[in-house]
Amino acid sequence: MTIAITGGTGFVGQALIDLAERKGVKLRSLARRIPEDRRGVDWVQGDLADPAALAKLVDGADAVIHIAGQVRARNPGEFEAANVTGTLNVIEAALDAHVPRFVFVSSLAAREPALSAYGASKLRAEKLVAASGLDWTIVRPPAVYGPRDGEMLDLFEMATMNVVPMPKQGHASLIHVGDLARLLLAVLPSGEATTGRIFEPDDGKQGGWEHRELALAIGWAVGKRPFVPRLSKGMLAFAAKLDGLLRRDEAKLTPDRVGYMCHPDWVSDPAARPPRELWQPKIPTREGLKASAKWYRDNKWL
């Protein structure tokens, strides 16, 4: 079985490659730059705007797992190009190659498209997948953490300094990247349990993590008990402007993110969880956070 993936050099894609190597699953991956350590993956050089590269990626594939996407952008047009047009290009390549199975990694942000350009772009991409005629499954992860993650790294860094600012109220679900990778392979077989389904996985914590609770758990993972100030939407918007001035294109707290950070309910819907016989989370979040902190330190990220 040959699985074609996009985003193989990214955070989730690398975890999927790790798992595929252990299970002996053959992967072919798209990449702008082919890694020096090829890791047994059949790499195809190109991007989501390159029809020839996409055709080569999906040629003879048994399934496509479309992971690649834009999570931060300077303007809505960048989200549209990467997340919407990019997804359409992968769909068209899969249809042309008669690929029998298509798995799309979306985001829980697609549930509330009015809150952010990112979430709106992911919802539009989902609609393209659902209307494609492919045998599809959509996975909407909540906040994903684990080794190689650069998005939640800021929270770990702040925890080491004994302060982790959080929005005023709300709960959010989490999932370890290793558990997400297992789910992406688990949903590959076509059938009543997977075809045409939208799944919202999580770590199994009922009701998700209250923001202060999560901040303290990250603090525990780095050996601290941080102060957790509660920031209003206005204060977060001001912080986003500062982050933009200081880190420019590398800013992680963007104005677009402020919109959905302040939403009180980012808890995965229990009714949309994958069937227990298909997949269950294995990594307890506190242990996963501690292991992530160790990985950051071992690799000089923290």
GILIN-V980819 format. One record per backbone hydrogen bond with DSSP energy under -0.5 kcal/mol. CO is the residue of the C=O (numbers start at 1). NH is the residue of the N-H. E is the energy in kcal/mol with one decimal. If there is no record, write none. Layout:
<<CO & NH & E> <CO & NH & E>>
This chain:
<<1 & 3 & -0.5> <1 & 26 & -0.8> <2 & 4 & -0.5> <2 & 62 & -2.8> <2 & 63 & -1.1> <3 & 28 & -2.4> <4 & 65 & -2.7> <5 & 30 & -2.0> <6 & 67 & -0.7> <7 & 10 & -1.5> <7 & 13 & -0.6> <10 & 14 & -2.6> <11 & 15 & -1.3> <12 & 16 & -2.2> <13 & 17 & -2.3> <14 & 18 & -2.4> <15 & 19 & -2.1> <16 & 20 & -2.8> <17 & 21 & -2.5> <18 & 22 & -1.7> <19 & 23 & -1.9> <20 & 24 & -1.0> <20 & 25 & -2.5> <21 & 24 & -0.5> <26 & 3 & -2.2> <27 & 42 & -2.3> <28 & 5 & -3.0> <29 & 44 & -3.0> <30 & 8 & -0.9> <31 & 46 & -2.3> <36 & 38 & -1.2> <38 & 41 & -2.2> <41 & 43 & -1.1> <42 & 29 & -1.6> <44 & 31 & -2.1> <47 & 50 & -1.8> <49 & 51 & -0.7> <50 & 54 & -2.3> <51 & 55 & -2.5> <52 & 56 & -2.0> <53 & 57 & -2.3> <54 & 58 & -2.1> <55 & 59 & -1.0> <58 & 61 & -2.3> <63 & 4 & -2.8> <64 & 66 & -0.6> <64 & 103 & -3.2> <65 & 6 & -1.7> <65 & 67 & -0.9> <66 & 105 & -2.5> <69 & 71 & -0.5> <75 & 78 & -1.3> <75 & 79 & -0.9> <76 & 80 & -2.4> <77 & 81 & -2.4> <78 & 82 & -2.3> <79 & 83 & -2.6> <79 & 84 & -0.8> <80 & 84 & -1.1> <80 & 85 & -2.7> <81 & 86 & -1.2> <84 & 88 & -2.4> <85 & 89 & -2.4> <86 & 90 & -1.8> <87 & 91 & -2.6> <88 & 92 & -2.6> <89 & 93 & -2.0> <90 & 94 & -2.4> <91 & 95 & -2.7> <92 & 96 & -2.5> <93 & 97 & -1.8> <94 & 99 & -2.4> <95 & 98 & -1.2> <101 & 64 & -1.8> <102 & 137 & -1.7> <103 & 66 & -3.0> <104 & 106 & -0.9> <104 & 139 & -2.8> <107 & 110 & -1.8> <108 & 111 & -1.9> <109 & 112 & -1.4> <110 & 113 & -0.6> <112 & 115 & -1.7> <113 & 116 & -0.5> <116 & 120 & -2.2> <117 & 121 & -2.2> <118 & 122 & -2.1> <119 & 123 & -2.1> <120 & 124 & -2.2> <121 & 125 & -2.1> <122 & 126 & -2.3> <123 & 127 & -2.1> <124 & 128 & -1.7> <125 & 129 & -2.2> <126 & 130 & -2.7> <127 & 131 & -1.7> <129 & 132 & -1.2> <134 & 136 & -1.2> <135 & 102 & -2.4> <136 & 196 & -3.4> <136 & 197 & -0.6> <137 & 104 & -2.7> <138 & 140 & -0.5> <138 & 199 & -2.9> <139 & 106 & -2.9> <139 & 141 & -0.8> <141 & 108 & -2.1> <143 & 175 & -1.8> <145 & 177 & -2.6> <146 & 149 & -1.8> <148 & 150 & -0.5> <152 & 155 & -0.8> <152 & 156 & -1.3> <153 & 157 & -2.6> <154 & 158 & -2.7> <155 & 159 & -2.1> <156 & 160 & -1.7> <157 & 161 & -0.7> <158 & 161 & -1.0> <158 & 163 & -1.9> <159 & 162 & -1.8> <162 & 227 & -2.6> <166 & 231 & -3.1> <170 & 211 & -1.7> <171 & 266 & -2.8> <172 & 209 & -3.4> <173 & 143 & -1.3> <174 & 203 & -1.4> <175 & 145 & -1.8> <176 & 179 & -0.5> <176 & 180 & -2.1> <177 & 181 & -2.3> <178 & 182 & -1.9> <179 & 183 & -1.9> <180 & 184 & -2.2> <181 & 185 & -1.5> <182 & 186 & -2.2> <183 & 187 & -2.1> <185 & 188 & -1.1> <191 & 194 & -1.4> <191 & 195 & -3.0> <194 & 197 & -1.6> <197 & 138 & -2.6> <197 & 199 & -0.5> <199 & 140 & -3.5> <204 & 206 & -0.7> <205 & 208 & -2.1> <208 & 210 & -0.5> <209 & 172 & -2.0> <210 & 214 & -2.5> <211 & 215 & -2.3> <212 & 216 & -2.5> <213 & 217 & -1.9> <214 & 218 & -2.3> <215 & 219 & -2.2> <216 & 220 & -2.7> <217 & 221 & -1.8> <218 & 222 & -1.2> <219 & 222 & -0.7> <219 & 224 & -3.4> <220 & 223 & -1.2> <227 & 164 & -2.6> <227 & 229 & -0.6> <229 & 166 & -2.4> <229 & 231 & -0.6> <231 & 168 & -1.1> <232 & 236 & -2.3> <233 & 237 & -2.3> <234 & 238 & -2.0> <235 & 239 & -2.4> <236 & 240 & -2.2> <237 & 241 & -1.7> <238 & 242 & -2.1> <239 & 243 & -2.6> <240 & 244 & -2.3> <241 & 245 & -2.0> <242 & 246 & -2.5> <243 & 247 & -3.2> <243 & 248 & -0.5> <244 & 248 & -1.1> <247 & 250 & -2.8> <248 & 251 & -2.0> <252 & 254 & -1.2> <254 & 258 & -1.6> <255 & 259 & -1.0> <256 & 260 & -0.8> <257 & 261 & -2.4> <258 & 262 & -1.6> <260 & 263 & -0.9> <264 & 171 & -2.4> <264 & 266 & -0.5> <266 & 173 & -2.8> <269 & 272 & -1.9> <270 & 273 & -1.2> <272 & 200 & -2.3> <275 & 278 & -1.5> <275 & 279 & -2.2> <282 & 284 & -0.8> <284 & 288 & -2.6> <285 & 289 & -3.0> <286 & 290 & -2.1> <287 & 291 & -2.4> <288 & 292 & -2.1> <289 & 293 & -2.5> <290 & 294 & -2.0> <291 & 295 & -2.3> <292 & 296 & -2.7> <293 & 297 & -2.2> <294 & 298 & -3.1> <295 & 299 & -2.0> <296 & 301 & -3.3> <296 & 302 & -1.3> <297 & 300 & -1.7>>
